[in-house]
């Protein structure tokens, strides 16, 4: 399930359901409980999406660093300036 892209939606739905249950238990009417649930849905979905996005960006950055360090191999020759060999060689 690593490629599933709807975790922020599932977290938002869970927040909506939980808020609706708690709002009804507190004595709110259905309209107020639903509105509170919608606010919780949006807040939790956006927060979860930003956290997942940040984690994916960091993983991609680390993978890019690892591939760059694998491809960059130090040469045994001294550094050349303007295509000339160092003096004394």
C-alpha positions as CSV (number, residue, x, y, z in Angstrom):
1,X,0.0,0.0,0.0
2,X,2.9,2.3,-0.4
3,X,1.6,3.9,-3.6
4,X,-1.9,4.7,-2.2
5,X,-2.3,8.5,-2.6
6,X,-5.5,9.0,-0.5
7,X,-4.2,8.9,3.0
8,X,-5.1,12.6,3.6
9,X,-8.7,11.9,2.5
10,X,-9.0,8.9,4.8
11,X,-7.6,11.0,7.7
12,X,-10.1,13.7,6.9
13,X,-13.0,11.3,6.8
14,X,-12.0,9.9,10.2
15,X,-11.8,13.4,11.6
16,X,-15.3,14.2,10.2
17,X,-16.8,11.1,11.7
18,X,-15.1,11.6,15.1
19,X,-16.1,15.2,15.2
20,X,-19.7,14.4,14.3
21,X,-19.9,11.8,17.0
22,X,-18.4,14.1,19.6
23,X,-20.6,17.0,18.5
24,X,-23.8,14.9,18.8
25,X,-22.7,13.6,22.2
26,X,-22.1,17.2,23.4
27,X,-25.7,18.1,22.4
28,X,-25.1,20.0,19.2
29,X,-27.8,19.8,16.6
30,X,-27.1,17.9,13.4
31,X,-26.3,21.0,11.3
32,X,-23.7,22.3,13.8
33,X,-22.2,18.8,14.2
34,X,-21.9,18.5,10.4
35,X,-20.3,21.9,10.0
36,X,-17.8,21.2,12.7
37,X,-17.0,17.8,11.0
38,X,-16.5,19.6,7.7
39,X,-14.1,22.0,9.3
40,X,-12.2,19.2,10.9
41,X,-12.1,17.3,7.6
42,X,-10.5,20.2,5.8
43,X,-8.0,20.9,8.5
44,X,-6.9,17.3,9.0
45,X,-6.8,16.5,5.3
46,X,-4.6,19.6,4.5
47,X,-2.3,19.0,7.5
48,X,-1.9,15.3,6.6
49,X,-1.3,16.1,2.9
50,X,1.4,18.6,3.9
51,X,3.1,16.1,6.2
52,X,3.1,13.4,3.6
53,X,4.4,15.8,0.9
54,X,7.2,16.9,3.2
55,X,8.2,13.3,3.9
56,X,8.2,12.4,0.2
57,X,10.3,15.5,-0.7
58,X,12.8,14.6,2.0
59,X,13.0,11.0,0.7
60,X,13.4,12.2,-2.8
61,X,16.2,14.6,-1.7
62,X,18.0,11.8,0.1
63,X,17.7,9.5,-2.9
64,X,19.1,12.2,-5.1
65,X,22.0,12.8,-2.8
66,X,22.8,9.1,-2.6
67,X,22.7,8.7,-6.4
68,X,24.9,11.8,-6.8
69,X,27.5,10.5,-4.3
70,X,27.6,7.1,-6.1
71,X,28.2,8.7,-9.5
72,X,30.8,11.2,-8.3
73,X,34.1,9.2,-8.1
74,X,37.3,11.1,-7.2
75,X,40.0,10.8,-9.9
76,X,43.5,9.8,-9.0
77,X,45.0,12.5,-11.4
78,X,45.8,16.0,-10.1
79,X,43.3,18.7,-11.0
80,X,43.9,20.3,-14.3
81,X,43.7,24.0,-14.8
82,X,42.7,25.2,-18.3
83,X,43.5,21.7,-19.7
84,X,47.2,21.9,-18.8
85,X,49.1,19.4,-16.8
86,X,50.8,20.6,-13.6
87,X,54.4,21.7,-13.9
88,X,57.0,19.2,-13.1
89,X,55.2,16.3,-14.7
